[in-house]
């Protein structure tokens, strides 16, 4: 059955919805300090996550979408989950019994320092196509854009299969609450045939980018204790080993300090040849790739653009993201400190087993502690990566059509270095599903850092691309299965 979607009408409606509805909603949302539970232990008492949920639910419920129900699933002790169900719609979807699953999240990363004058994490500022503030691009816009696309399909003569939109509130903490929510929804999800996730990135703002892989994440806070209290460095140093020096020895067990190579065997995998070829093609399409705001004459770890892409999408890397026990330099006395704690974040390749990496990491950090020091670990986490299945013909055609319509260019493929734990869960639960993982985190958008922004015009075009994919799934997907 051919499509009956009026693309011109749909695009006009999406533009109006973004201008009159979504941007004002995002400005309200950005002002909410809805920190993920990992960064706000009192999230229930503080109420910011609930405020974001209430705002989104009110807007979602207000939209004139046929066959829609909106609810909030609450499980004891866990963050809430917004669940939006929309019945299949249009002539092409009459015989479809499967589900399109749309995903987003509303929890946010911490404030971070370094925002430019006039900007701030909870201060929405519109400057041309950029809407500054924490969470607009990662990932507050996704719920609004996803429902706007469904609404445009319905209003413009198109068709869509049954849709379920899930908006979680623990993604930035590694999605610890999501498995229980999904288990509670198991009977309602049905057979998921297509997953649409808008929580990823784009290498440029001039075409549609499809994410083909995501790295996993292993995290832990490691503490080294040497004495019960701070001691005068003039009397203790040279006899009592420094907790910082012992931390350096522990780091040397997991990372080569000379080149950053991760020494954990389970964290290193062979990169598939087709992903190597993909990285080469992507690097040729975008040139030198993302430009980082380096200081001075800093030498990057990779000069070759293709190898740089592989290093940040298919190779493990360690970041020390936090520290305790170290006073500010302005307040640092001549004291041998009792302990040093470091927060370690290891990005692992898409196909690596994060739990095996965590086990090996734990052994390396705790077995035979240097100088017999007390070493203990807290806050361990492990999230799986994801490697996309090949696109079936109808989806490849729909993505190409969407990109040409919106950008006048073919769509592009690229791996991402970040983590979306839900994709690994879904890949295991629905191995036959197709995935469209994409997003608005492009050049300079700086998710998790200062001056984060949403590129509004790109997000609007991306919404139109989702309109095309939803209609194509209803009209073409079943035909291809029949073949």
C-alpha positions in Angstrom: 0.0 0.0 0.0 1.4 3.4 -1.0 1.7 6.3 1.4 -1.1 8.8 1.7 0.9 11.2 3.8 0.9 14.9 2.8 4.5 15.8 3.6 4.0 19.5 3.0 1.1 19.7 5.4 3.1 17.6 8.0 6.1 19.9 7.7 4.0 23.0 8.2 2.4 21.5 11.3 5.7 20.4 12.8 7.1 23.9 12.3 4.1 25.5 14.0 4.2 23.0 16.9 7.9 23.7 17.4 7.5 27.5 17.3 4.3 27.9 19.3 4.4 24.9 21.7 7.7 23.0 22.0 10.2 25.8 22.4 8.1 27.5 25.2 7.8 24.1 26.9 11.5 23.5 26.7 12.2 26.9 28.2 10.1 25.9 31.2 11.8 22.5 31.3 15.3 23.9 31.2 14.6 26.0 34.2 14.0 22.9 36.3 17.1 21.5 38.0 15.9 17.9 37.5 19.1 16.2 38.4 19.4 12.5 37.9 19.3 10.5 41.1 23.1 9.8 41.0 23.6 13.5 41.5 20.7 14.2 43.8 20.1 11.7 46.5 17.1 13.7 47.8 15.4 13.8 44.4 12.1 12.7 45.8 12.1 15.4 48.5 13.4 18.1 46.2 10.7 17.4 43.7 12.4 18.6 40.6 12.0 15.3 38.7 8.3 15.2 39.6 7.9 18.8 38.4 9.4 17.8 35.0 7.2 14.8 34.8 4.1 16.9 35.6 5.0 19.4 33.0 5.6 16.9 30.3 2.5 14.9 31.2 0.3 18.0 31.1 1.5 18.9 27.6 1.4 15.4 26.2 -2.1 14.9 27.5 -3.3 18.2 25.9 -2.4 17.2 22.3 -5.2 16.2 19.9 -3.8 12.7 19.2 -6.3 10.1 18.3 -6.3 6.9 20.4 -3.8 8.2 23.0 -3.5 7.5 26.7 -1.0 9.1 29.0 0.0 7.8 32.4 2.9 7.8 34.9 4.1 4.5 36.1 5.4 4.6 39.7 7.2 1.8 41.4 8.3 2.0 45.1 11.7 3.7 45.5 12.2 4.3 41.8 12.0 7.3 39.6 8.8 7.6 37.6 8.3 6.6 34.0 5.9 8.4 31.6 4.1 5.9 29.4 2.2 7.1 26.3 0.2 4.6 24.3 -1.2 5.5 20.9 -3.4 3.1 18.9 -2.5 2.3 15.3 -3.8 4.9 12.9 -4.6 5.2 9.2 -5.4 2.8 6.4 -1.9 1.3 6.0 -1.7 0.3 9.6 -5.0 -1.6 9.7 -3.4 -5.0 9.7 -0.3 -4.2 11.8 -0.1 -5.8 15.2 3.4 -4.7 16.2 4.7 -1.8 18.2 6.9 1.2 17.5 8.7 2.2 20.7 9.9 5.8 21.1 12.3 6.6 23.9 13.5 9.7 25.7 14.5 10.8 29.2 14.0 13.9 31.3 16.7 13.6 34.1 19.7 15.9 33.7 23.4 16.0 34.4 24.8 18.4 37.1 25.3 22.1 36.5 29.1 22.1 35.7 31.1 25.3 35.8 32.4 27.4 32.9 29.1 28.8 31.5 29.6 31.9 29.5 28.4 35.3 30.8 24.6 35.5 30.4 24.2 31.7 30.3 23.5 29.1 32.9 22.3 25.6 33.4 18.8 26.5 34.6 18.5 29.7 32.5 17.0 29.2 29.0 18.4 31.6 26.5 17.5 31.6 22.8 20.2 32.9 20.4 19.2 32.3 16.8 18.9 28.5 16.3 20.4 27.8 19.6 18.4 27.3 22.8 20.9 27.2 25.7 20.5 25.4 29.0 20.9 22.0 30.6 18.7 19.2 29.3 17.1 20.8 26.3 19.1 18.7 23.9 19.9 15.9 26.3 17.1 14.8 26.3 14.1 17.0 27.1 13.1 17.7 23.5 12.6 14.0 22.7 9.2 13.5 24.3 7.9 16.7 22.7 9.3 15.9 19.3 8.2 12.3 19.3 4.6 13.1 20.0 4.7 16.0 17.6 5.7 13.6 14.8 2.8 11.2 15.6 0.4 14.1 15.7 1.6 15.4 12.3 1.2 11.9 10.8 -2.4 11.8 11.9 -3.2 15.3 10.8 -1.6 15.0 7.4 -3.3 11.8 6.1 -0.5 9.4 7.0 -0.5 6.1 8.9 1.4 4.8 11.9 1.5 1.5 13.8 0.7 1.2 17.5 3.2 3.5 19.3 4.5 3.5 22.8 6.5 6.5 24.0 8.5 6.0 27.2 10.2 8.8 29.0 12.4 7.7 31.9 14.0 9.7 34.7 17.2 7.8 35.6 19.2 7.6 32.2 21.9 9.9 33.3 22.5 7.6 36.3 22.9 4.6 34.0 19.1 3.7 33.8 19.1 1.6 37.1 15.3 2.0 37.4 14.4 1.1 33.8 14.6 -2.7 33.9 12.0 -2.9 36.7 9.8 -0.5 34.7 10.2 -2.6 31.5 9.4 -5.8 33.4 6.2 -4.2 34.7 5.3 -3.2 31.2 6.2 -6.5 29.5 2.6 -7.5 28.7 1.8 -4.0 27.3 4.8 -3.5 25.1 3.8 -6.2 22.7 6.2 -7.1 19.8 8.5 -4.2 19.3 9.4 -4.0 15.5 10.9 -0.5 15.4 12.7 1.6 18.0 13.1 5.4 17.7 15.5 6.9 20.1 16.3 10.7 19.9 19.0 10.7 22.7 22.0 10.5 20.4 24.1 12.9 18.3 24.9 14.2 14.9 28.3 15.1 13.4 26.9 18.1 11.4 23.7 20.0 11.3 23.2 19.7 7.5 22.0 16.1 7.1 20.3 13.2 9.0 22.8 11.2 11.1 22.1 7.6 12.2 23.9 6.2 15.2 25.2 2.7 14.4 26.9 1.9 17.8 27.1 3.1 21.4 29.9 2.4 23.9 29.1 0.8 27.2 30.0 2.3 30.6 31.7 1.0 33.7 32.0 3.3 36.7 33.4 3.1 40.2 34.6 5.3 43.1 37.8 4.0 44.5 39.1 5.2 47.9 42.6 4.8 49.3 43.0 5.3 53.1 46.3 5.5 54.8 45.8 7.2 58.2 42.9 8.0 60.5 43.5 11.8 60.3 45.5 14.4 58.5 49.1 14.7 59.6 51.7 17.4 59.5 53.6 16.7 56.2 56.8 17.8 57.8 56.7 14.9 60.2 54.8 12.2 58.3 55.8 12.5 54.7 58.6 10.2 53.7 57.4 7.6 56.2 53.6 7.4 55.7 52.9 6.7 52.0 50.8 9.3 50.2 47.3 8.2 49.4 47.5 10.1 46.1 50.7 8.2 45.1 49.0 4.9 45.9 46.0 6.0 43.8 48.5 6.6 40.9 49.8 3.0 41.3 46.2 1.7 41.1 45.5 3.7 38.0 48.7 2.3 36.5 47.1 -1.2 36.8 44.2 -0.2 34.5 45.7 2.5 32.2 49.0 3.1 30.5 49.9 6.6 31.6 52.0 7.2 28.5 49.3 6.7 25.9 46.0 6.2 27.7 45.7 2.5 26.6 43.3 0.6 28.8 45.1 -2.5 30.2 41.9 -4.4 31.2 41.8 -7.3 28.7 38.0 -7.6 28.7 37.6 -4.0 27.8 39.4 -4.5 24.5 37.7 -6.0 21.5 38.4 -6.5 17.8 36.7 -3.8 15.8 34.5 -5.2 13.0 35.9 -4.5 9.6 32.6 -2.9 8.4 32.8 -0.4 11.3 36.4 0.4 10.3 35.2 1.1 6.8 32.3 3.2 8.2 34.6 5.3 10.2 36.8 6.0 7.2 33.7 7.0 5.2 32.4 9.2 8.0 35.8 10.9 8.5 35.9 11.7 4.8 32.4 13.2 5.0 33.1 15.4 8.0 36.8 16.2 7.5 38.7 16.6 10.8 35.5 15.9 12.8 34.6 17.5 16.1 36.8 20.4 17.1 37.7 20.4 20.8 38.5 23.6 22.7 42.0 22.6 23.6 44.3 25.0 25.5 47.7 26.0 24.1 49.6 23.5 22.0 47.9 20.3 23.4 48.6 17.2 21.3 45.5 15.1 20.8 45.8 11.3 21.2 44.9 10.7 17.6 45.8 12.8 14.5 44.1 10.6 11.8 40.4 11.5 11.6 39.3 7.9 11.0 41.4 6.5 13.9 40.0 9.4 16.1 36.5 8.3 15.3 37.3 4.7 16.2 39.0 5.7 19.4 36.0 7.5 20.7 33.4 5.0 19.5 35.1 1.5 19.5 38.0 1.7 21.9 37.9 1.9 25.8 39.0 5.0 27.5 39.3 6.1 31.2 38.2 9.5 32.6 38.7 10.5 36.2 35.5 12.5 36.6 35.6 13.5 40.3 37.8 13.4 43.4 37.3 13.7 47.2 39.8 14.3 49.9 41.6 17.1 48.0 41.0 20.6 49.3 41.0 23.5 46.9 44.6 24.7 46.2 43.8 28.0 48.0 43.0 26.1 51.2 45.6 23.4 50.9 47.9 23.3 54.0 51.0 21.3 54.5 49.2 18.2 55.4 49.5 14.5 54.5 45.9 13.8 53.8 44.2 10.6 55.3 42.6 9.5 52.0 42.0 10.1 48.3 38.9 9.1 46.4 38.6 9.1 42.7 35.5 8.6 40.5 36.5 6.4 37.5 34.5 6.3 34.3 35.5 3.8 31.7 33.8 3.8 28.3 33.9 0.3 26.9 33.4 -0.9 23.3 29.9 -1.6 22.0 30.4 -5.4 22.0 32.4 -5.7 25.3 30.8 -7.3 28.3 30.6 -4.4 30.9 30.1 -6.8 33.8 33.2 -8.7 32.9 35.1 -5.4 32.7 33.7 -4.4 36.1 34.8 -7.7 37.6 38.3 -7.4 36.2 38.5 -3.7 37.2 37.5 -4.7 40.8 40.1 -7.3 41.0 42.9 -5.1 39.7 42.0 -2.3 42.1 41.5 -4.4 45.3 43.8 -7.4 45.0 47.1 -6.9 46.9 46.7 -3.2 47.7 49.9 -1.1 47.3 51.8 -0.7 50.6 49.0 -2.6 52.3 46.7 0.4 52.2 43.0 0.1 52.7 41.2 0.3 49.4 37.4 0.1 49.0 35.0 0.7 46.1 31.6 2.3 46.1 29.1 3.4 43.5 29.9 0.6 41.0 27.9 0.6 37.7 27.9 -1.3 34.5 25.9 -0.5 31.4 26.1 -2.4 28.1 26.9 -0.9 24.8 25.1 -1.5 21.6 25.9 -2.4 17.9 23.1 -1.8 15.4 21.7 -4.5 13.2 21.8 -3.9 9.4 19.0 -1.7 8.1 16.2 -3.5 6.2 15.5 -2.1 2.8 12.3 -0.2 3.7 14.0 1.6 6.6 17.1 2.5 4.6 14.8 3.9 1.9 12.7 5.8 4.4 15.8 7.4 6.0 17.2 8.4 2.6 13.9 9.9 1.6 13.6 11.8 4.9 17.2 13.2 4.7 16.8 14.3 1.1 13.4 16.0 1.9 14.7 17.9 4.9 18.4 18.5 4.1 18.8 17.8 0.4 21.6 15.3 1.2 21.8 11.6 1.9 21.7 10.3 5.4 25.0 9.4 7.1 26.2 6.7 9.5 28.3 7.2 12.6 29.2 5.4 15.9 28.8 7.4 19.1 31.1 7.3 22.1 28.3 7.8 24.7 26.0 5.3 26.3 22.2 4.7 26.2 21.7 1.7 28.5 18.1 1.1 27.2 19.3 0.3 23.7 21.3 -2.7 24.9 18.3 -3.9 26.9 16.0 -3.6 23.9 18.5 -5.2 21.6 18.5 -8.3 23.9 14.7 -8.3 24.4 13.8 -7.7 20.7 16.6 -9.1 18.5 14.5 -8.7 15.4 13.7 -5.0 15.9 15.0 -2.2 13.7 16.6 0.8 15.4 16.7 4.4 14.5 19.0 6.0 17.0 19.6 9.7 16.3 19.7 13.0 18.0 20.6 16.7 18.0 23.9 16.7 20.0 26.1 18.1 17.3 29.1 20.4 17.0 29.6 22.6 20.1 26.3 21.5 21.7 28.4 20.2 24.6 26.0 17.9 26.4 26.9 17.4 30.1 29.2 20.5 30.0 28.8 24.2 30.1 27.0 26.1 27.4 24.9 23.1 26.3 22.4 24.0 23.6 19.7 22.5 21.4 19.8 23.4 17.7 16.1 24.2 17.3 16.0 24.2 13.5 17.8 20.9 13.3 15.5 19.4 15.9 12.5 20.5 13.8 13.9 18.9 10.7 14.6 15.7 12.7 11.0 15.7 13.9 10.0 15.7 10.2 12.3 12.8 9.5 10.5 10.8 12.2 7.2 11.6 10.6 8.5 10.0 7.3 9.8 7.0 9.1 6.6 6.4 11.1 4.5 6.5 8.0 7.0 4.3 6.0 6.9 1.7 8.7 3.2 1.4 8.5 3.0 1.4 4.7 6.1 -0.6 3.7 7.3 -2.6 6.7 4.7 -5.3 6.4 5.2 -5.7 2.6 8.9 -6.4 3.2 8.1 -9.0 5.8 5.8 -10.7 3.4 8.5 -10.8 0.8 
